[in-house]
């Protein structure tokens, strides 16, 4: 009977040791993959000028590499130049209340969609609703 108990104790110790080794190996592999993902994301941004989309189940991976200073500065003057030309061309018009309402609904629905994606919830219905609201906005813009 004591042989069975001593064998069990040895087996249990070996199991704990193996569990610890497996945990350490998994953590090391996870870190290696994250480092590789960061490297690939930086390379992609440098080569193609955009960011990679993260799969929807992943909610905690946030990497923002340094952007080239010229690219960030070049993007800012464009909206300002556009705003100056709009002011010179026509006086501001009174916004259509129907369009304003649709834009508010679209913003709220997009926020719900982003929250659902972050939570890993189903998003099909919200995506459909965003499409419907965008379609209503397009139709409202053409009817003026």
Secondary structure, 3 states (H helix, E strand, C coil): CHHHHHHHHHHHHHHHHHHHHHHHHHHHHHHHHHHHHHHHHHHHHHHHCCCCCCCCCCCCCCCCCCCCHHHHHHHHHHHHHHHHHHHHHCCCCCCCHHHHHHHHHHHHHHHHHHHHHHHCCCCHHHHHHHHHHHHHHHHHHHCC
